[in-house]
């Protein structure tokens, strides 16, 4: 109660002496909160947009033989105000490499490298433009040795298109108008119609594995590996028994290995040492492996254990990338970045024996082995019905716009009159005969 009386007396004191303690509100002109900040923003005097006219950017063939991909399109500058002055209009195409495990942590220069591939100076001098949409064509040939777009745990490669227009009013430059887009560049490697054949022997056993598999696979689709195991039975003449190797478990995995060289910026390059300074590629080697598809099977194969010489195991293994798996296609760039894939097959076999006369009396020996095989696999994009730009048929003349200008009727009449004046008038049959001869 003492506290409440004290507070009430304080309030009475302020009411009585309000004239001596006036409150002043501090206002900040131009500062708004909430929705009013969006409503006060003025619209831009112009906007930028683009439209690609070339097909999807696919490089056909390996980096040594590919002719690259052709990029063409139009950049649209939409002027909202009549007589707007544009100081410059510049467009650039850059390739950006981002190291996710850079040479020096928390260093932007070590983590990001940009290389300018093309620059278009569309408007080089101040130009007053009328209201409406103005188009600017652009084109560039992406050379075949350039890497494809990718995003892996170690590095990401992207192609960035950026356009910038700087408007000007009363000789004062306004904030630039920007357009930023990302291009998806892919590579398609040729495939072989005949499957690869691989034979593997697993000593000290007599097991021999023969496999037929496709060397090139695609992100979407399922593929088959045909596997045959021979030498899984052996006759022991001393005790008159037959020893068998029986397949109990099979696991397949699609592995993706990424290798890259994380370069050092100028500030961190002295940390490489004298030996690394003499190398052409300065940086530290990074490597990462991830699984993009796997499955374990406990059945699904055909086994034949009729005799020691005719015993065989056959199976057809279907494999593919996991659903929603993150992957990067096979690639190899000049900066040291390389992506490879391989199919790994692991089989668990256990040893059993039975008398020759009674093959049904099977006894487990407790001995088991793991048979592991690696198959080199190339993961690439599908070519589809597309072909390289240099193999396309040239366009027909009638399909190339604009068509040649047509002659007007007045021009035709004047031409006829001028020709008639040059021909001497002939009489009767002579004229008729000359005309027929013509």
Secondary structure, 3 states (H helix, E strand, C coil): CHHHHHHHHHHHHHHHCCCCCCCCCCCCCCCCCCCHHHHCCCCCCEEEEEEECCCCCEEECCCCCCCCEEEEEEEEEEECCCCEEEEEEEEEEEEEEEECCCCCCCCHHHHEEEEEEEEEEEECCCEEECCEEEEEEEEEEECCCCCCCEECCCEEEEEEEEEEEEEEECCEECCCEEEEEEECCEEECCCCCCCEEEEEEECCCCEEEEEEECCEECCCCCEEEEEEEECCEEEECCCCEEEEEEEEEEEEEEEEEEEEEEECCCCCHHHHCHHHHCCCCCEEEEEEEEEEEEEEECCCCEEECCCCCCCEEEEEEEECCCCCCCCCCCEECCCCCEEEEEEEEEEEEEEEEEECCCCCCCEEEEEEEEEEEEEEEEECCCCCCCCCHHHCCCCCHHHCCCCCCCCCHHHHHHHHHHHHHHCCCCCHHHHHHHHHHC
